[in-house]
Structures are given as C-alpha cells and as structure tokens.
C-alpha cells in the first residue's frame, strides 16, 4: 500500500479516536418487522425450538425441501440444511437455504451480514468470495481483548498498553498504541472500513 495513503490514514485515526467520532460505532442492520415474511420451524429432537426466517417470495423455491438445523462448531451457530438424493451417487447432497435463496454461483459463498445464520431474509444475505466472507469473521474467543484487532502489551509500566493492528493482503499493519482498549477498538474499526469496505467486521463499542 502507498506510504502516503498509510500516513493519511494514521492521521485520520488519531483525529477520530481523539474526538470519539461515531464513525467507529458498529453499524446495525435494519431489522424492521416486515409484513411479507415467513417463519419456519426447523426443530428436531436434538435441536428443539429452532426457527428460520425468510422473505415470503422465496417460499415456492424452498417448500420442496425438508429443512433442518445443522450446528457448525467453527462458527458456533446453526445453518439451515436440506438433503437432495442423487441417484448417480446413491447418497444425499447437502444444500443450504441461503444458497438456494440467492441462486449462488459456483465458486462463491453467501455471507450473513449480521452473523445470524437463521436470518435468511435477502437484505441480510450477500454473495461474495471466501476471502471476502472471512473479512466478516467475529473476533476469536478466549483472547485478552474482546475486540477484534486489539491486544494488550505485557509491559505493565507502559502508559499506552493497548495495541491495534489489522491484517491486509497477508501483511500486518500497526495502527498505534492507546491508553484504553476502547480507543484501540475504534482505531481498528476505522482501518477496517478503509481496507475492507462493506465486508468489514466492526467492533460494537458501548462507551461507559
């Protein structure tokens, strides 16, 4: 990345972090209740009380399948699956609801913008590459910081203990050191918007 672009970015981060500009706050997807929506019970004995939601215009393309919840250990969430019997293979092929709704092309995946994998309204789905989908991953659990792109220095005598970093095109960029965890999280949010655009995962920051 051009060194002048990085310089402009660093100056921007410093200004916005200092002022607490709301650009850093998590943008929330509009979840207004819709008149034309469907709620489908996909519960099983193993997983009771599981429901998925989708637009009623997709009902006809979905009704021919027997949908069920499938737990994904990696994302720790339920996806909506169905089986299609293939005579040539003598076995079932597994399909996902979001791919049927979006008529997903080969080589692409469907991302749930709000990370709710049971929310299959079209406004919450987007076709993307695997790389773009990975940009929207949540922060890892069991880390020192609850915010993505933030870690804490071990040197307890430093005034600025919290560090913000971002990885872009297989390179790691240092965004600065900060006095508070929230300041570092804001810095990451700003960089994520610049580097990743609409696919950026933004830390949800609630000021004390």
N, C-alpha and C positions, 0 to 999 in steps of 0.2 A: 504494500500500500504506500502511496506517495507520502513522503515525510511531512509535507506541508499540510496534507489533509489530517494527518495524525495530530499535528500541532494545533490546528484549528479545533479539532475535537477535544483535545485536552483542555484548552482554554474555555470551551463551551461547558464542559463538565464542571470545571471549577466554579464558573459563574452560577450555574443552575443548582449545584449542590449547596453553594453558599446561601442562595436565596430560597431554597426549599421549593423550587418551581414545581407545580403539579404535573409537568410533563413526565415526571418519573413515576407517577402513581399508576397502578395497574388499570388498564382499560378493561372495563367489564362488558361482556357481550349482552346485548339487549335480550332479556328473557320475558318480554311481554306475553301474557297469555293470549293464545291465538284461538279464533273461532273454528278454523279449519285444521284441526289437529287430531291425531289418533294416539290412543294409549293402548298398548298391547301387553297383556300378561304373559310372560315367558317363563314363569316359575316352574321349578321341578321339585322333586322330593329332596334333592340335595341342596338346591338353592331356592328356597321359598321367597315369596313377596318380591319378585324381581319384575320390573316393568320397563318397557322401552317406549320412546315417543318418536313420532314421525309425522310428516305432512299427509293429510288425507288424500292428496293427489297421487301419492305413491302406493296407496292401498292395493290397487289392482295388480301391480307388479310384485307385491310382497305376499299376497294372500295364498299363493300356491305352495308356499314353503312352510315347513314346520320349524319354527324358530325356537331356540333355546339359549340360555346364558352359558357362556364359556369363560371361566376365570383365567386371567393372564397373570402369571406370577411376576413377570418382569415389570409390568405397569401397575400391578395390583388393582385391577379393575375388570369389570365384566364386559365382554364383547358379545354381540348378538350373532349367533351362528345358525346355519342350517346345513343339512346334508343332501347332496344330489347323487343318486345312484347312477354309476356309469357301468353299463353292461360290458363294454370293452375292457374295463379294468376290474370288473367284478368287485367293486368297492365304492364307498361314498367319497365324493369330493366335498370338501368343506367350503362354504361360501359365507361371507359376512354381509350383514344388512347394509352397511354404509357403502359397500362396493356396488351392490345391486341398485341402490338409490341413485348413485352418482354415475352409473354406467362406466365404471372405472376402466380406463385403457390399460393395456398390457405395459408393464414396466413402471407404473405409477401406483401410489397408495392414496388412501383417503385419511385425512387428518381431522380429528375432532378439536375445534378451536378452543373450547372451554375445558378440555380434558375429561368431560363427562361422556364416556363411551356408550351410554344408554340414550343419550340425547342425539337422535338421528334426524332432527329437522335439517332441512337443506341449508338454512342460514348458519348452522354450526359445522357444516362439512365443507372441505375444500380438497381438490385433487392436487397432489404435489409429488415431488421426488422423495426418495427415502432420506436423502440429506436434508431437505427442507423440513421433513417431518421430525427429524432428530433435533432440529433447532428449537422446537416447541416442547422439548422434554422438561419435566419438572426437575427441581434440584434433588440431588441424591439425599437419602435419609442417613441418619447417624453421622452427620457432619457437624463440625463445630458451629458453623453458621447455618441458620435456617434459610438463608437467602442464596440464590444461585449466583455463582461468580464471586463469592466473598469468602475469605478465610482470615484467621487471626494469627498474628505473629506470636511466637513463643516467648520473645523478649518482653517481659512484663514491665520493663523500665521505659519502653518507648511510649511517647505521647500519642502517636498515631499507630495504634495496634492493628487496625482493620485494613485489609488489602482487597482491592477489587481488580479482577482480571477477566479477560474474555479471550476465547479461542476462535480464530477465524482463518479459514483456509489452511488448517493444520499448524497455524502459528499462534503462540500465546502472547497477548498484549497486556502489559502492566498499565492499569488505569489510574493508579495512585494509592496513597496511604491516607487513612482517615481516622479521626478520633472516635467515631461511633460506627457501629455496624450498619445503621440505617443510612448514613452518608455513603458508605461503600456500596450498599444495595442500590441506591439512587444512581450512583455512577455507572454501575453495571447496566441498569435499565436504559440509561441514555445511550450507552455504547451499543446495546442490543438493538435498539431502534435503528441506529445508523447502519450497523453491519447486517442485520437480519431482516429488517423491514417488518412486513405483516406476520412473518413466522417467528418473530422474537418471543421468547417466554419472558414476561416482565414480572419481577418480584412484586408481590402485593404488600405495600407498605402502609402501615397504620401508625401515624405519629402518636406518641404518648401525650 
